[in-house]
């Protein structure tokens, strides 16, 4: 199935749109596909925001006045408590307590402690997520570890053909190290591609370019049935929709924390190692922090017998503790509620785009069916780089992906329906 779709209408309220409804004709500024006058969309946005149970969460973030921020799928907004937390870490924990803070301020246990805060957001029980290093480093650990967990004699590493470039680079390197051969595959065709020579399957839960959501439960089950080890990249799904790693028996997963988890620029990533694999997971980066007794300074490496073996070097404390504070924004928030609002927001945005943008100017490359949509909308258009620059100059911040894609990320914790309507209306003015 192609990712490209026409802008769909909504015959019901946002969030209840029929994903199979026929594509609508994108009209000018006068009227929406549902017969609403353009001003009615502004009224509806206000009504939807007033009824939104998550709207109050916007107060947990620091956002520039007058800016519509739709780039949380690249860098999440600043949670309100992070600035004070960082100041305390720098001035008191580091400045006054100095090295004592490894124990007295619990710096040493931060990777596992923060991992346990992330775990519910990805559907994992405690003790399976460890935080630290970048996504790329964690992916390298996961892929080499997966190859070492795989059934002997298998030689194939299936990789999402449209994967984020770094995932492909890391996969090639891991394959050279472990004797595997990389085989690109469209995720939809992965079940048919998995055979008795498939060792590892690496897939992205959400495609970074199009926002296409892949079927993690079905694809994981297919890999398991074929005897392969799964590695999932959750960078564009964790914090935006339910993942349910444990429920679907995922083997290994990685993800960043600076997108929908709002951990800050360069915030440490995380590695999920399913409990059943922890004693056999053989990391290619056996650093002292992953040792069973790190302060014994033993000459021989003996890995910790749990997820701590995913640790490598000294934790990056400043960004680690900024992330821990950022995760407080999730207190009392159900991922399922976030997902419901995400779908409602993206439905409403697509409806507004159809109403405001002249026909033929943009094409959605994000799938219309909810089951195939992440928390972003990607629109293909000519001169996309220039269009995005103009949007940003008018206070609507999304991003551009080569060669012709406008990406709009919807973070339900702080994005509202009025934001969606204004973004679409501004886009219409640029094309008008």
Residue, then its C-alpha position, 0 to 999 in steps of 0.5 A: x500500500x502506498x503511504x500517499x493519500x489525499x487529504x481526507x474529510x471528517x464526517x464526524x467529530x475529530x477522532x471519530x473520522x471514518x478512516x475508509x471514507x473517500x478522499x475529499x476535494x481540498x478547497x479554498x478558504x471559504x468552506x470546509x469539506x463538511x460544509x463549515x465556513x472557515x470561521x466555523x473551524x476556529x469555533x470548533x477548535x475552541x470547543x474541542x480545546x474546552x472539552x479536552x481533558x488533557x488541555x491543562x497539561x500544557x501548563x506543565x511546559x514552557x512555550x513561547x507566547x504566540x508560537x504554534x510548536x509542531x516539531x515535538x517529533x524532533x525536539x520536545x518542548x521544555x517541561x516547566x520543572x527542568x530549569x530549577x532541577x538543573x540549577x539544583x543539580x549544578x549548584x548543590x548536588x555538584x557544586x556543594x556535595x561534589x563526589x558525594x552525590x554519586x551516593x547521597x543524591x543517587x546519581x549512581x542508580x539514575x540509569x535504572x531508576x529513570x528507566x523504570x519511569x520510562x517503562x510504563x510509557x513503553x509497556x514494560x515491567x520494571x527492571x527492563x529499561x536502562x537509560x544512557x548513551x545515544x540511540x545510535x549506541x544503544x542500537x549498536x548494542x541491541x543489534x550485536x546483542x540480538x545477533x548473539x542471541x539468535x539461533x546459530x547458523x542464521x545469516x540474515x538481518x532484515x532491516x526496514x528499507x525506509x529506516x532512519x539513515x543512522x539505523x541503516x549505518x549501524x545495522x551494516x556495521x553490526x552485520x560486519x561484526x557478527x557475520x550477518x548480511x543486511x536485507x532491506x525489507x518493507x515492513x509490510x512484507x517482513x512476514x513473508x521475508x522471514x525464513x529459517x535463515x533470518x537471525x534478527x529483524x530491525x524495524x521502526x515503529x513509526x516511519x520518521x518521514x511519513x508518520x506511518x505506524x507499523x504493526x508491532x504486534x503482528x510483525x513481532x509475532x511473525x518474527x517470533x514464529x520464524x525464530x528471529x530476534x526482534x529489535x524495535x526503534x521506538x523514537x517516533x512512537x514512545x510517548x505518543x501511543x501505546x507500545x506494549x513491549x511486554x504484552x507483545x513479547x518484543x525481544x529488544x528495543x531502543x528509543x530516544x527521549x528528546x522527542x515525545x518524552x521531552x527530555x531535552x536536546x541530546x538527552x540520553x536514550x534507553x535500551x529495553x532488554x526483555x527479562x527473559x534475555x537479560x542473563x544471555x544478552x552479550x553487549x559488544x560494549x562491556x564497560x565498567x558500569x555494566x560490570x556485576x561489581x564495577x568498583x571491584x575494578x577486576x581485570x576480567x569482565x563479568x556482566x551484571x545479571x540484569x538490564x544493568x549489563x546494558x550500561x557502558x560508561x559513567x552516566x551523563x548526569x546533567x542530561x540524565x537528571x534533566x530527563x528525570x525531571x522532564x518525565x514528571x510531566x507524565x504524572x497521572x497521564x495515561x498513554x491511551x488518552x494521549x493516543x486518543x487526543x493524537x488521533x483527534x488532533x491529526x484528524x482535525x488538522x487534515x480536515x483544516x488543511x483540506x478546508x484552507x489549502x487550495x486543491x493540488x498544493x499539498x498531498x498527505x503522505x501519512x496514512x489515513x487509517x488510524x491503525x497506520x498513523x503515528x502522531x505526525x502528519x507529513x505533507x508533500x509539496x513543491x518548494x517544501x523547504x521554502x514553505x516551511x521557512x515561511x511557516x516558521x517566520x509566521x509562528x508555526x514551527x514544523x520541519x522539512x525533510x528532503x526532498x519535498x516533505x513538510x512534517x508536523x508533529x502533534x504532542x498531545x501534552x501541549x498541542x491543542x486544536x486551536x494550534x492545529x487550526x492555526x497551522x492549517x490556516x497559515x499554510x493556506x494563506x501561504x499558498x493563497 
